[in-house]
Amino acid sequence: MLVVGAGSSGVQIADELQRAGRDVYLSVGPHDRPPRGYLGRDFCWWLGVLGEWDAEVMRPGKEHVTIVVSGARGGHTVDFRCLAH
């Protein structure tokens, strides 16, 4: 199976297909993959503290910052390294 797009939906679909026993290829474009949390705070909290929510223009290279959170199995961060393994 080929899943195109590595946002939350695409990665969750790839994860579920893989758990169902399918061979899965995930097509990933350029984007940043920050950690979900840092120093006990959620990534979204840090975006607010750093003023990123108020930015009028996105900085080049920061247009596709994605944290892949799955709603499956109680919600968790999907790690590409775990998917690849």
PDB file with one MODEL, atoms N, CA, C and O in Angstrom:
MODEL        1
ATOM      1  N   MET A   1       0.847  -1.170   0.000  1.00  0.00           N
ATOM      2  CA  MET A   1       0.000   0.000   0.000  1.00  0.00           C
ATOM      3  C   MET A   1       0.896   1.237   0.000  1.00  0.00           C
ATOM      4  O   MET A   1       1.928   1.262   0.670  1.00  0.00           O
ATOM      5  N   LEU A   2       0.508   2.234  -0.733  1.00  0.00           N
ATOM      6  CA  LEU A   2       1.207   3.514  -0.741  1.00  0.00           C
ATOM      7  C   LEU A   2       0.286   4.552  -0.121  1.00  0.00           C
ATOM      8  O   LEU A   2      -0.850   4.729  -0.561  1.00  0.00           O
ATOM      9  N   VAL A   3       0.781   5.236   0.903  1.00  0.00           N
ATOM     10  CA  VAL A   3       0.047   6.330   1.527  1.00  0.00           C
ATOM     11  C   VAL A   3       0.807   7.604   1.192  1.00  0.00           C
ATOM     12  O   VAL A   3       1.994   7.725   1.497  1.00  0.00           O
ATOM     13  N   VAL A   4       0.123   8.550   0.566  1.00  0.00           N
ATOM     14  CA  VAL A   4       0.759   9.809   0.175  1.00  0.00           C
ATOM     15  C   VAL A   4       0.360  10.876   1.176  1.00  0.00           C
ATOM     16  O   VAL A   4      -0.822  11.165   1.361  1.00  0.00           O
ATOM     17  N   GLY A   5       1.363  11.458   1.821  1.00  0.00           N
ATOM     18  CA  GLY A   5       1.129  12.519   2.791  1.00  0.00           C
ATOM     19  C   GLY A   5       1.407  12.037   4.202  1.00  0.00           C
ATOM     20  O   GLY A   5       0.873  11.018   4.639  1.00  0.00           O
ATOM     21  N   ALA A   6       2.243  12.773   4.905  1.00  0.00           N
ATOM     22  CA  ALA A   6       2.670  12.351   6.236  1.00  0.00           C
ATOM     23  C   ALA A   6       2.141  13.265   7.327  1.00  0.00           C
ATOM     24  O   ALA A   6       2.786  13.443   8.361  1.00  0.00           O
ATOM     25  N   GLY A   7       0.967  13.846   7.099  1.00  0.00           N
ATOM     26  CA  GLY A   7       0.302  14.581   8.163  1.00  0.00           C
ATOM     27  C   GLY A   7      -0.342  13.579   9.111  1.00  0.00           C
ATOM     28  O   GLY A   7      -0.136  12.372   8.982  1.00  0.00           O
ATOM     29  N   SER A   8      -1.103  14.071  10.041  1.00  0.00           N
ATOM     30  CA  SER A   8      -1.703  13.179  11.044  1.00  0.00           C
ATOM     31  C   SER A   8      -2.553  12.081  10.418  1.00  0.00           C
ATOM     32  O   SER A   8      -2.444  10.921  10.816  1.00  0.00           O
ATOM     33  N   SER A   9      -3.395  12.421   9.451  1.00  0.00           N
ATOM     34  CA  SER A   9      -4.271  11.413   8.837  1.00  0.00           C
ATOM     35  C   SER A   9      -3.479  10.366   8.074  1.00  0.00           C
ATOM     36  O   SER A   9      -3.703   9.167   8.241  1.00  0.00           O
ATOM     37  N   GLY A  10      -2.539  10.822   7.227  1.00  0.00           N
ATOM     38  CA  GLY A  10      -1.751   9.888   6.434  1.00  0.00           C
ATOM     39  C   GLY A  10      -0.943   8.924   7.283  1.00  0.00           C
ATOM     40  O   GLY A  10      -0.887   7.730   6.988  1.00  0.00           O
ATOM     41  N   VAL A  11      -0.326   9.427   8.324  1.00  0.00           N
ATOM     42  CA  VAL A  11       0.505   8.581   9.178  1.00  0.00           C
ATOM     43  C   VAL A  11      -0.356   7.623   9.990  1.00  0.00           C
ATOM     44  O   VAL A  11       0.027   6.473  10.202  1.00  0.00           O
ATOM     45  N   GLN A  12      -1.520   8.089  10.449  1.00  0.00           N
ATOM     46  CA  GLN A  12      -2.401   7.184  11.185  1.00  0.00           C
ATOM     47  C   GLN A  12      -2.893   6.070  10.268  1.00  0.00           C
ATOM     48  O   GLN A  12      -2.959   4.916  10.691  1.00  0.00           O
ATOM     49  N   ILE A  13      -3.238   6.390   9.028  1.00  0.00           N
ATOM     50  CA  ILE A  13      -3.665   5.367   8.068  1.00  0.00           C
ATOM     51  C   ILE A  13      -2.536   4.376   7.817  1.00  0.00           C
ATOM     52  O   ILE A  13      -2.760   3.165   7.808  1.00  0.00           O
ATOM     53  N   ALA A  14      -1.310   4.890   7.612  1.00  0.00           N
ATOM     54  CA  ALA A  14      -0.163   4.000   7.383  1.00  0.00           C
ATOM     55  C   ALA A  14       0.065   3.095   8.588  1.00  0.00           C
ATOM     56  O   ALA A  14       0.332   1.904   8.427  1.00  0.00           O
ATOM     57  N   ASP A  15      -0.038   3.642   9.779  1.00  0.00           N
ATOM     58  CA  ASP A  15       0.145   2.872  11.008  1.00  0.00           C
ATOM     59  C   ASP A  15      -0.910   1.770  11.116  1.00  0.00           C
ATOM     60  O   ASP A  15      -0.585   0.629  11.443  1.00  0.00           O
ATOM     61  N   GLU A  16      -2.158   2.106  10.844  1.00  0.00           N
ATOM     62  CA  GLU A  16      -3.236   1.120  10.945  1.00  0.00           C
ATOM     63  C   GLU A  16      -3.100   0.032   9.883  1.00  0.00           C
ATOM     64  O   GLU A  16      -3.332  -1.142  10.171  1.00  0.00           O
ATOM     65  N   LEU A  17      -2.726   0.410   8.653  1.00  0.00           N
ATOM     66  CA  LEU A  17      -2.525  -0.593   7.602  1.00  0.00           C
ATOM     67  C   LEU A  17      -1.380  -1.538   7.964  1.00  0.00           C
ATOM     68  O   LEU A  17      -1.472  -2.749   7.762  1.00  0.00           O
ATOM     69  N   GLN A  18      -0.307  -0.971   8.497  1.00  0.00           N
ATOM     70  CA  GLN A  18       0.832  -1.794   8.876  1.00  0.00           C
ATOM     71  C   GLN A  18       0.447  -2.762   9.991  1.00  0.00           C
ATOM     72  O   GLN A  18       0.844  -3.927   9.962  1.00  0.00           O
ATOM     73  N   ARG A  19      -0.317  -2.295  10.968  1.00  0.00           N
ATOM     74  CA  ARG A  19      -0.764  -3.163  12.066  1.00  0.00           C
ATOM     75  C   ARG A  19      -1.712  -4.261  11.574  1.00  0.00           C
ATOM     76  O   ARG A  19      -1.859  -5.303  12.213  1.00  0.00           O
ATOM     77  N   ALA A  20      -2.353  -4.007  10.424  1.00  0.00           N
ATOM     78  CA  ALA A  20      -3.246  -5.008   9.837  1.00  0.00           C
ATOM     79  C   ALA A  20      -2.477  -6.010   8.973  1.00  0.00           C
ATOM     80  O   ALA A  20      -3.070  -6.885   8.341  1.00  0.00           O
ATOM     81  N   GLY A  21      -1.141  -5.867   8.955  1.00  0.00           N
ATOM     82  CA  GLY A  21      -0.324  -6.834   8.236  1.00  0.00           C
ATOM     83  C   GLY A  21       0.033  -6.464   6.813  1.00  0.00           C
ATOM     84  O   GLY A  21       0.592  -7.286   6.087  1.00  0.00           O
ATOM     85  N   ARG A  22      -0.275  -5.258   6.400  1.00  0.00           N
ATOM     86  CA  ARG A  22       0.038  -4.830   5.033  1.00  0.00           C
ATOM     87  C   ARG A  22       1.461  -4.276   4.955  1.00  0.00           C
ATOM     88  O   ARG A  22       1.971  -3.719   5.927  1.00  0.00           O
ATOM     89  N   ASP A  23       2.095  -4.432   3.793  1.00  0.00           N
ATOM     90  CA  ASP A  23       3.348  -3.721   3.517  1.00  0.00           C
ATOM     91  C   ASP A  23       2.964  -2.303   3.127  1.00  0.00           C
ATOM     92  O   ASP A  23       2.152  -2.102   2.225  1.00  0.00           O
ATOM     93  N   VAL A  24       3.545  -1.322   3.803  1.00  0.00           N
ATOM     94  CA  VAL A  24       3.139   0.066   3.606  1.00  0.00           C
ATOM     95  C   VAL A  24       4.341   0.925   3.239  1.00  0.00           C
ATOM     96  O   VAL A  24       5.412   0.808   3.836  1.00  0.00           O
ATOM     97  N   TYR A  25       4.148   1.783   2.252  1.00  0.00           N
ATOM     98  CA  TYR A  25       5.121   2.796   1.878  1.00  0.00           C
ATOM     99  C   TYR A  25       4.477   4.138   2.156  1.00  0.00           C
ATOM    100  O   TYR A  25       3.351   4.393   1.730  1.00  0.00           O
ATOM    101  N   LEU A  26       5.191   5.003   2.874  1.00  0.00           N
ATOM    102  CA  LEU A  26       4.670   6.312   3.241  1.00  0.00           C
ATOM    103  C   LEU A  26       5.459   7.383   2.506  1.00  0.00           C
ATOM    104  O   LEU A  26       6.673   7.497   2.672  1.00  0.00           O
ATOM    105  N   SER A  27       4.760   8.167   1.690  1.00  0.00           N
ATOM    106  CA  SER A  27       5.391   9.244   0.936  1.00  0.00           C
ATOM    107  C   SER A  27       5.432  10.498   1.813  1.00  0.00           C
ATOM    108  O   SER A  27       4.392  11.012   2.224  1.00  0.00           O
ATOM    109  N   VAL A  28       6.643  10.984   2.094  1.00  0.00           N
ATOM    110  CA  VAL A  28       6.854  12.099   3.011  1.00  0.00           C
ATOM    111  C   VAL A  28       7.499  13.261   2.271  1.00  0.00           C
ATOM    112  O   VAL A  28       8.555  13.095   1.660  1.00  0.00           O
ATOM    113  N   GLY A  29       6.880  14.428   2.319  1.00  0.00           N
ATOM    114  CA  GLY A  29       7.461  15.624   1.732  1.00  0.00           C
ATOM    115  C   GLY A  29       8.311  16.359   2.757  1.00  0.00           C
ATOM    116  O   GLY A  29       8.410  15.928   3.906  1.00  0.00           O
ATOM    117  N   PRO A  30       8.923  17.460   2.352  1.00  0.00           N
ATOM    118  CA  PRO A  30       9.770  18.212   3.288  1.00  0.00           C
ATOM    119  C   PRO A  30       8.938  18.941   4.343  1.00  0.00           C
ATOM    120  O   PRO A  30       7.999  19.668   4.016  1.00  0.00           O
ATOM    121  N   HIS A  31       9.287  18.741   5.587  1.00  0.00           N
ATOM    122  CA  HIS A  31       8.650  19.447   6.689  1.00  0.00           C
ATOM    123  C   HIS A  31       9.433  19.157   7.960  1.00  0.00           C
ATOM    124  O   HIS A  31      10.200  18.196   8.027  1.00  0.00           O
ATOM    125  N   ASP A  32       9.231  19.999   8.966  1.00  0.00           N
ATOM    126  CA  ASP A  32       9.872  19.785  10.263  1.00  0.00           C
ATOM    127  C   ASP A  32       9.032  18.815  11.081  1.00  0.00           C
ATOM    128  O   ASP A  32       7.808  18.780  10.957  1.00  0.00           O
ATOM    129  N   ARG A  33       9.693  18.039  11.907  1.00  0.00           N
ATOM    130  CA  ARG A  33       9.004  17.106  12.795  1.00  0.00           C
ATOM    131  C   ARG A  33       9.512  17.357  14.210  1.00  0.00           C
ATOM    132  O   ARG A  33      10.418  16.666  14.675  1.00  0.00           O
ATOM    133  N   PRO A  34       8.936  18.342  14.900  1.00  0.00           N
ATOM    134  CA  PRO A  34       9.388  18.644  16.266  1.00  0.00           C
ATOM    135  C   PRO A  34       8.868  17.603  17.259  1.00  0.00           C
ATOM    136  O   PRO A  34       7.945  16.852  16.944  1.00  0.00           O
ATOM    137  N   PRO A  35       9.447  17.559  18.431  1.00  0.00           N
ATOM    138  CA  PRO A  35       8.911  16.655  19.460  1.00  0.00           C
ATOM    139  C   PRO A  35       7.546  17.156  19.927  1.00  0.00           C
ATOM    140  O   PRO A  35       7.260  18.351  19.857  1.00  0.00           O
ATOM    141  N   ARG A  36       6.722  16.256  20.394  1.00  0.00           N
ATOM    142  CA  ARG A  36       5.384  16.635  20.867  1.00  0.00           C
ATOM    143  C   ARG A  36       5.460  17.464  22.138  1.00  0.00           C
ATOM    144  O   ARG A  36       4.620  18.333  22.374  1.00  0.00           O
ATOM    145  N   GLY A  37       6.463  17.194  22.949  1.00  0.00           N
ATOM    146  CA  GLY A  37       6.624  17.944  24.186  1.00  0.00           C
ATOM    147  C   GLY A  37       8.084  18.195  24.483  1.00  0.00           C
ATOM    148  O   GLY A  37       8.969  17.510  23.969  1.00  0.00           O
ATOM    149  N   TYR A  38       8.325  19.199  25.329  1.00  0.00           N
ATOM    150  CA  TYR A  38       9.690  19.549  25.723  1.00  0.00           C
ATOM    151  C   TYR A  38       9.629  20.169  27.105  1.00  0.00           C
ATOM    152  O   TYR A  38       8.818  21.060  27.355  1.00  0.00           O
ATOM    153  N   LEU A  39      10.478  19.705  27.998  1.00  0.00           N
ATOM    154  CA  LEU A  39      10.541  20.211  29.370  1.00  0.00           C
ATOM    155  C   LEU A  39       9.176  20.230  30.047  1.00  0.00           C
ATOM    156  O   LEU A  39       8.834  21.174  30.759  1.00  0.00           O
ATOM    157  N   GLY A  40       8.402  19.172  29.813  1.00  0.00           N
ATOM    158  CA  GLY A  40       7.112  19.037  30.479  1.00  0.00           C
ATOM    159  C   GLY A  40       5.982  19.855  29.886  1.00  0.00           C
ATOM    160  O   GLY A  40       4.884  19.882  30.442  1.00  0.00           O
ATOM    161  N   ARG A  41       6.228  20.523  28.768  1.00  0.00           N
ATOM    162  CA  ARG A  41       5.188  21.340  28.123  1.00  0.00           C
ATOM    163  C   ARG A  41       4.916  20.822  26.716  1.00  0.00           C
ATOM    164  O   ARG A  41       5.826  20.354  26.032  1.00  0.00           O
ATOM    165  N   ASP A  42       3.669  20.908  26.293  1.00  0.00           N
ATOM    166  CA  ASP A  42       3.262  20.524  24.955  1.00  0.00           C
ATOM    167  C   ASP A  42       3.881  21.470  23.923  1.00  0.00           C
ATOM    168  O   ASP A  42       4.116  22.645  24.205  1.00  0.00           O
ATOM    169  N   PHE A  43       4.140  20.942  22.731  1.00  0.00           N
ATOM    170  CA  PHE A  43       4.732  21.740  21.655  1.00  0.00           C
ATOM    171  C   PHE A  43       3.900  22.991  21.362  1.00  0.00           C
ATOM    172  O   PHE A  43       4.466  24.055  21.114  1.00  0.00           O
ATOM    173  N   CYS A  44       2.573  22.884  21.386  1.00  0.00           N
ATOM    174  CA  CYS A  44       1.707  24.034  21.093  1.00  0.00           C
ATOM    175  C   CYS A  44       1.888  25.147  22.123  1.00  0.00           C
ATOM    176  O   CYS A  44       1.788  26.327  21.786  1.00  0.00           O
ATOM    177  N   TRP A  45       2.153  24.780  23.370  1.00  0.00           N
ATOM    178  CA  TRP A  45       2.422  25.774  24.394  1.00  0.00           C
ATOM    179  C   TRP A  45       3.676  26.566  24.028  1.00  0.00           C
ATOM    180  O   TRP A  45       3.702  27.792  24.134  1.00  0.00           O
ATOM    181  N   TRP A  46       4.716  25.845  23.595  1.00  0.00           N
ATOM    182  CA  TRP A  46       5.967  26.508  23.210  1.00  0.00           C
ATOM    183  C   TRP A  46       5.756  27.442  22.018  1.00  0.00           C
ATOM    184  O   TRP A  46       6.356  28.516  21.969  1.00  0.00           O
ATOM    185  N   LEU A  47       4.921  27.055  21.065  1.00  0.00           N
ATOM    186  CA  LEU A  47       4.648  27.943  19.925  1.00  0.00           C
ATOM    187  C   LEU A  47       4.066  29.271  20.412  1.00  0.00           C
ATOM    188  O   LEU A  47       4.419  30.334  19.901  1.00  0.00           O
ATOM    189  N   GLY A  48       3.178  29.204  21.396  1.00  0.00           N
ATOM    190  CA  GLY A  48       2.603  30.431  21.941  1.00  0.00           C
ATOM    191  C   GLY A  48       3.628  31.290  22.652  1.00  0.00           C
ATOM    192  O   GLY A  48       3.666  32.504  22.451  1.00  0.00           O
ATOM    193  N   VAL A  49       4.461  30.678  23.481  1.00  0.00           N
ATOM    194  CA  VAL A  49       5.491  31.416  24.220  1.00  0.00           C
ATOM    195  C   VAL A  49       6.479  32.083  23.258  1.00  0.00           C
ATOM    196  O   VAL A  49       6.949  33.193  23.508  1.00  0.00           O
ATOM    197  N   LEU A  50       6.783  31.400  22.169  1.00  0.00           N
ATOM    198  CA  LEU A  50       7.741  31.935  21.197  1.00  0.00           C
ATOM    199  C   LEU A  50       7.106  32.918  20.214  1.00  0.00           C
ATOM    200  O   LEU A  50       7.788  33.454  19.341  1.00  0.00           O
ATOM    201  N   GLY A  51       5.810  33.153  20.358  1.00  0.00           N
ATOM    202  CA  GLY A  51       5.126  34.132  19.503  1.00  0.00           C
ATOM    203  C   GLY A  51       4.787  33.619  18.116  1.00  0.00           C
ATOM    204  O   GLY A  51       4.416  34.406  17.246  1.00  0.00           O
ATOM    205  N   GLU A  52       4.905  32.323  17.890  1.00  0.00           N
ATOM    206  CA  GLU A  52       4.645  31.785  16.556  1.00  0.00           C
ATOM    207  C   GLU A  52       3.172  31.869  16.165  1.00  0.00           C
ATOM    208  O   GLU A  52       2.862  31.974  14.978  1.00  0.00           O
ATOM    209  N   TRP A  53       2.264  31.828  17.129  1.00  0.00           N
ATOM    210  CA  TRP A  53       0.843  31.925  16.799  1.00  0.00           C
ATOM    211  C   TRP A  53       0.491  33.312  16.294  1.00  0.00           C
ATOM    212  O   TRP A  53      -0.490  33.478  15.570  1.00  0.00           O
ATOM    213  N   ASP A  54       1.276  34.302  16.666  1.00  0.00           N
ATOM    214  CA  ASP A  54       1.001  35.691  16.278  1.00  0.00           C
ATOM    215  C   ASP A  54       1.781  36.138  15.049  1.00  0.00           C
ATOM    216  O   ASP A  54       1.645  37.284  14.621  1.00  0.00           O
ATOM    217  N   ALA A  55       2.585  35.271  14.480  1.00  0.00           N
ATOM    218  CA  ALA A  55       3.401  35.648  13.319  1.00  0.00           C
ATOM    219  C   ALA A  55       2.504  35.986  12.133  1.00  0.00           C
ATOM    220  O   ALA A  55       1.588  35.232  11.802  1.00  0.00           O
ATOM    221  N   GLU A  56       2.775  37.129  11.494  1.00  0.00           N
ATOM    222  CA  GLU A  56       1.972  37.529  10.337  1.00  0.00           C
ATOM    223  C   GLU A  56       2.376  36.765   9.084  1.00  0.00           C
ATOM    224  O   GLU A  56       1.545  36.505   8.214  1.00  0.00           O
ATOM    225  N   VAL A  57       3.658  36.407   8.993  1.00  0.00           N
ATOM    226  CA  VAL A  57       4.169  35.688   7.828  1.00  0.00           C
ATOM    227  C   VAL A  57       4.999  34.516   8.319  1.00  0.00           C
ATOM    228  O   VAL A  57       5.810  34.654   9.236  1.00  0.00           O
ATOM    229  N   MET A  58       4.791  33.365   7.703  1.00  0.00           N
ATOM    230  CA  MET A  58       5.590  32.201   8.078  1.00  0.00           C
ATOM    231  C   MET A  58       6.993  32.339   7.507  1.00  0.00           C
ATOM    232  O   MET A  58       7.190  32.819   6.391  1.00  0.00           O
ATOM    233  N   ARG A  59       7.955  31.907   8.302  1.00  0.00           N
ATOM    234  CA  ARG A  59       9.332  31.925   7.839  1.00  0.00           C
ATOM    235  C   ARG A  59       9.547  30.792   6.847  1.00  0.00           C
ATOM    236  O   ARG A  59       8.982  29.710   7.004  1.00  0.00           O
ATOM    237  N   PRO A  60      10.373  31.041   5.810  1.00  0.00           N
ATOM    238  CA  PRO A  60      10.656  29.975   4.838  1.00  0.00           C
ATOM    239  C   PRO A  60      11.186  28.721   5.535  1.00  0.00           C
ATOM    240  O   PRO A  60      12.043  28.799   6.416  1.00  0.00           O
ATOM    241  N   GLY A  61      10.662  27.569   5.126  1.00  0.00           N
ATOM    242  CA  GLY A  61      11.073  26.304   5.703  1.00  0.00           C
ATOM    243  C   GLY A  61      10.264  25.899   6.922  1.00  0.00           C
ATOM    244  O   GLY A  61      10.416  24.785   7.423  1.00  0.00           O
ATOM    245  N   LYS A  62       9.404  26.789   7.409  1.00  0.00           N
ATOM    246  CA  LYS A  62       8.596  26.487   8.595  1.00  0.00           C
ATOM    247  C   LYS A  62       7.117  26.339   8.247  1.00  0.00           C
ATOM    248  O   LYS A  62       6.267  26.337   9.137  1.00  0.00           O
ATOM    249  N   GLU A  63       6.811  26.216   6.960  1.00  0.00           N
ATOM    250  CA  GLU A  63       5.416  26.139   6.538  1.00  0.00           C
ATOM    251  C   GLU A  63       4.770  24.814   6.888  1.00  0.00           C
ATOM    252  O   GLU A  63       3.548  24.744   7.022  1.00  0.00           O
ATOM    253  N   HIS A  64       5.556  23.770   7.039  1.00  0.00           N
ATOM    254  CA  HIS A  64       5.005  22.431   7.214  1.00  0.00           C
ATOM    255  C   HIS A  64       5.492  21.795   8.514  1.00  0.00           C
ATOM    256  O   HIS A  64       6.081  20.715   8.497  1.00  0.00           O
ATOM    257  N   VAL A  65       5.254  22.448   9.611  1.00  0.00           N
ATOM    258  CA  VAL A  65       5.607  21.875  10.910  1.00  0.00           C
ATOM    259  C   VAL A  65       4.446  20.996  11.346  1.00  0.00           C
ATOM    260  O   VAL A  65       3.326  21.474  11.526  1.00  0.00           O
ATOM    261  N   THR A  66       4.720  19.721  11.513  1.00  0.00           N
ATOM    262  CA  THR A  66       3.663  18.765  11.815  1.00  0.00           C
ATOM    263  C   THR A  66       4.032  17.894  12.997  1.00  0.00           C
ATOM    264  O   THR A  66       5.140  17.361  13.072  1.00  0.00           O
ATOM    265  N   ILE A  67       3.113  17.756  13.903  1.00  0.00           N
ATOM    266  CA  ILE A  67       3.249  16.779  14.967  1.00  0.00           C
ATOM    267  C   ILE A  67       2.210  15.717  14.671  1.00  0.00           C
ATOM    268  O   ILE A  67       1.014  16.008  14.631  1.00  0.00           O
ATOM    269  N   VAL A  68       2.647  14.513  14.466  1.00  0.00           N
ATOM    270  CA  VAL A  68       1.726  13.455  14.086  1.00  0.00           C
ATOM    271  C   VAL A  68       1.168  12.800  15.339  1.00  0.00           C
ATOM    272  O   VAL A  68       1.859  12.055  16.035  1.00  0.00           O
ATOM    273  N   VAL A  69      -0.086  13.092  15.607  1.00  0.00           N
ATOM    274  CA  VAL A  69      -0.757  12.532  16.759  1.00  0.00           C
ATOM    275  C   VAL A  69      -1.893  11.667  16.249  1.00  0.00           C
ATOM    276  O   VAL A  69      -2.749  12.136  15.498  1.00  0.00           O
ATOM    277  N   SER A  70      -1.903  10.428  16.647  1.00  0.00           N
ATOM    278  CA  SER A  70      -2.944   9.495  16.238  1.00  0.00           C
ATOM    279  C   SER A  70      -4.050   9.464  17.279  1.00  0.00           C
ATOM    280  O   SER A  70      -3.785   9.576  18.476  1.00  0.00           O
ATOM    281  N   GLY A  71      -5.275   9.315  16.831  1.00  0.00           N
ATOM    282  CA  GLY A  71      -6.392   9.154  17.754  1.00  0.00           C
ATOM    283  C   GLY A  71      -6.588   7.712  18.162  1.00  0.00           C
ATOM    284  O   GLY A  71      -7.380   7.414  19.056  1.00  0.00           O
ATOM    285  N   ALA A  72      -5.863   6.808  17.506  1.00  0.00           N
ATOM    286  CA  ALA A  72      -6.003   5.376  17.788  1.00  0.00           C
ATOM    287  C   ALA A  72      -5.290   4.998  19.079  1.00  0.00           C
ATOM    288  O   ALA A  72      -4.324   5.644  19.485  1.00  0.00           O
ATOM    289  N   ARG A  73      -5.772   3.962  19.702  1.00  0.00           N
ATOM    290  CA  ARG A  73      -5.147   3.403  20.903  1.00  0.00           C
ATOM    291  C   ARG A  73      -4.896   4.465  21.980  1.00  0.00           C
ATOM    292  O   ARG A  73      -3.830   4.493  22.595  1.00  0.00           O
ATOM    293  N   GLY A  74      -5.873   5.327  22.198  1.00  0.00           N
ATOM    294  CA  GLY A  74      -5.770   6.301  23.282  1.00  0.00           C
ATOM    295  C   GLY A  74      -5.033   7.576  22.910  1.00  0.00           C
ATOM    296  O   GLY A  74      -4.872   8.457  23.754  1.00  0.00           O
ATOM    297  N   GLY A  75      -4.585   7.694  21.676  1.00  0.00           N
ATOM    298  CA  GLY A  75      -3.844   8.876  21.235  1.00  0.00           C
ATOM    299  C   GLY A  75      -2.375   8.746  21.553  1.00  0.00           C
ATOM    300  O   GLY A  75      -2.000   8.475  22.694  1.00  0.00           O
ATOM    301  N   HIS A  76      -1.559   8.935  20.568  1.00  0.00           N
ATOM    302  CA  HIS A  76      -0.112   8.853  20.777  1.00  0.00           C
ATOM    303  C   HIS A  76       0.591   9.540  19.616  1.00  0.00           C
ATOM    304  O   HIS A  76      -0.010   9.752  18.563  1.00  0.00           O
ATOM    305  N   THR A  77       1.837   9.882  19.798  1.00  0.00           N
ATOM    306  CA  THR A  77       2.655  10.435  18.745  1.00  0.00           C
ATOM    307  C   THR A  77       3.188   9.295  17.911  1.00  0.00           C
ATOM    308  O   THR A  77       3.756   8.343  18.446  1.00  0.00           O
ATOM    309  N   VAL A  78       3.012   9.380  16.603  1.00  0.00           N
ATOM    310  CA  VAL A  78       3.519   8.348  15.705  1.00  0.00           C
ATOM    311  C   VAL A  78       4.924   8.764  15.271  1.00  0.00           C
ATOM    312  O   VAL A  78       5.117   9.846  14.716  1.00  0.00           O
ATOM    313  N   ASP A  79       5.886   7.910  15.526  1.00  0.00           N
ATOM    314  CA  ASP A  79       7.279   8.173  15.197  1.00  0.00           C
ATOM    315  C   ASP A  79       7.638   7.446  13.900  1.00  0.00           C
ATOM    316  O   ASP A  79       7.414   6.241  13.788  1.00  0.00           O
ATOM    317  N   PHE A  80       8.194   8.165  12.918  1.00  0.00           N
ATOM    318  CA  PHE A  80       8.572   7.549  11.646  1.00  0.00           C
ATOM    319  C   PHE A  80       9.567   6.404  11.839  1.00  0.00           C
ATOM    320  O   PHE A  80       9.513   5.405  11.122  1.00  0.00           O
ATOM    321  N   ARG A  81      10.470   6.548  12.802  1.00  0.00           N
ATOM    322  CA  ARG A  81      11.444   5.483  13.043  1.00  0.00           C
ATOM    323  C   ARG A  81      10.758   4.206  13.489  1.00  0.00           C
ATOM    324  O   ARG A  81      11.161   3.116  13.085  1.00  0.00           O
ATOM    325  N   CYS A  82       9.729   4.323  14.315  1.00  0.00           N
ATOM    326  CA  CYS A  82       8.979   3.142  14.757  1.00  0.00           C
ATOM    327  C   CYS A  82       8.209   2.533  13.593  1.00  0.00           C
ATOM    328  O   CYS A  82       8.145   1.311  13.466  1.00  0.00           O
ATOM    329  N   LEU A  83       7.629   3.366  12.749  1.00  0.00           N
ATOM    330  CA  LEU A  83       6.919   2.854  11.580  1.00  0.00           C
ATOM    331  C   LEU A  83       7.881   2.102  10.662  1.00  0.00           C
ATOM    332  O   LEU A  83       7.555   1.027  10.160  1.00  0.00           O
ATOM    333  N   ALA A  84       9.061   2.671  10.447  1.00  0.00           N
ATOM    334  CA  ALA A  84      10.042   2.049   9.549  1.00  0.00           C
ATOM    335  C   ALA A  84      10.550   0.735  10.112  1.00  0.00           C
ATOM    336  O   ALA A  84      10.828  -0.199   9.359  1.00  0.00           O
ATOM    337  N   HIS A  85      10.674   0.654  11.428  1.00  0.00           N
ATOM    338  CA  HIS A  85      11.184  -0.556  12.057  1.00  0.00           C
ATOM    339  C   HIS A  85      10.179  -1.684  11.877  1.00  0.00           C
ATOM    340  O   HIS A  85      10.416  -2.801  12.337  1.00  0.00           O
TER     341      HIS A  85
ENDMDL
END
